[in-house]
Amino acid sequence: MGDTDTEYNVVYTKNSPTITTDTVNKTVHYVDVDGNKMADDFTSSANFTTSTDAVTGKATTTSTNDVLGHQANPVINGYTVTTNPAAATTDQTVKSGDTDTEYTVVYTKNSPTTTTDTVNKIVHYVDADGNQLANDFTSSADFTSSTDAVTGKTTTTSTNDVLGHQANPVINGYTITTNPTEATTDQTVKSGDTDTEYTVVYTKNAPIITTDTVNKTVHYVDADGNKLADDFTSSADFTTSTDAVTGKTTTSSTNDVLGHQVNPEIPGYTVTTNPAEATTDQTVKSGDTDAEYTVIYTKNTPTTTTDTVNKTIHYVDADGNQLANDFTSQADFTTSTDAVTGKTTTTSTNDILGHQANPVINGYTVTTNPAQATTDQTAKLGDTDAEYTVVYTKNAPTTTTDTTTPKTTDEVSVTPKQPTVTQPVAVIPTAPTKNTVTPVTTTANPVVTTTTNTLPQTGEKSSPLMLVAGLSMLMMIMSFLGIEIKKQH
């Protein structure tokens, strides 16, 4: 415990490349018709060195010479070459891995003096720089001349005097740009004609260019899948170049990142499903599949507001003093505003401002009575509160007159006592639309006093007619008071 951490580095040294060699050999034998050796073999070799990288495995082949040479068939006295492969007397370009080749030149012993003449046709297939792309095509026309040893007469024969042809070979990744007519047609020749060579030139095809686009699409929809905003799109573009000959591909891109944007704000909606990729970048590569993401918005609930329109009625005297409790009534409205459209819908359980009858207040008479105080009004959203004042004026005092005539001791006078007038007592209503006034009545009982009064003028007694007149006056006063009470109701 307490030892410090330790670190060690193991160092690797890259191995040397693996070197391999390959030799392609060409051997030409010279024999007679019985297979007997007539001359030393001709040999030629092409040597190749291949270096293989120890890490990548990439092989690189080099050669100081890739051409198998030739020599002219050796002249052998008394013999004439009768089998002469073209490759025995021509060079061949080879590559590492090609098999060794052997050619046999056959000599036939002369009987008569025989000479041969071969007219050759060679077609080369090369690229624009002269590099061989395919083996040469060769065709020969062979002529034989026989000279009599005695007469010296020469006879020339040929088994074939036509130089043939082949179709130009198809070489992957190349297109023919120079094509001599003779390369793909026959020619008739005769002994003594010169050999001919034709070159077909191939031009390497341009690389095959392919493009690949990886797309990202973000949809913005509501809970029912309805589109709420334009899609966001981003693309990464890749270009692949394929070598027409080797097939090696190279891919490049000016941008390999699929971008993003902030989710758009949509009035009246809130994002409820938000894939992380919708608001972040993604790095992609050629061949990746397109990506789609959906951001879901949920519609916000409506905004609800309430409004109350109030009606108040005050009951005061001429000096503004409150005589009874205010009457109040209200109309309530509820407004719902759609979060998206802004459309408002207003509802009300009651849009009527009610009323009550003006309360009866003892000793007062209504002198200012706004019509709205005792009627209903229909209100609407946004109306201002209303206040009305009912003004009461205090009644004048009640005045009574008592007229008394002198009395004599022997006269009887009936004097009616002034009745006690019933005054209504106001009861403030508790219900908003009704008034209830319960009058409290004090019974007025006239008192009849019988005395004997003598009229001062005549000394006569009061007659019964005067009593009747007094009672009639009393009834009239009571009737008048009763009418006034009813008016106040």
Buried (B, 14 or more C-beta within 10 A) or exposed (E): EEEEEEEEEEEEEEEEBEEEEBEBBBBBBBBBEEEEEBBEEBEBBBBBBBBBBEEEEEEEBEBEEBBBBBEEBBEBEEBBBBEBBBBBBBEBBBEBEBEEBBBBBBBBEBEBBBBBBBBBBBBBBBBEEEEBBBBBBBBBBBBBBBBEEEEEEEEBEBEBBEBBBEEBBEBEBBEBEEBBEBBBEEBEBEBEBEBBBBBBBBEBBEBEEEEBEBBBBBBBBBEEEEEBBEEBEBBBBBBBBBBBBEEEEEBEBEEBEBBBEEBBEBEBBEBEEBBEBBBEEBEBEBEBEEBBBBBBBEBBEBEEEEBEBBBBBBBBBEEEEEBBEEBEBBBBBBBBBBBBEEEEEBEBEEBBBBBBBBBBBBEBBBEEBBEBBBEEBEBEBEBEEBBBBBBBEBEEEEEEEEEEBEBBEEBBBBBBEBBEBBBBEBBBBEEEEEBEBEBEEEEEEEEEEEBEBBBEEEEEBBEEEEBEEBBEEBEEBEEEBEEEBEEBE
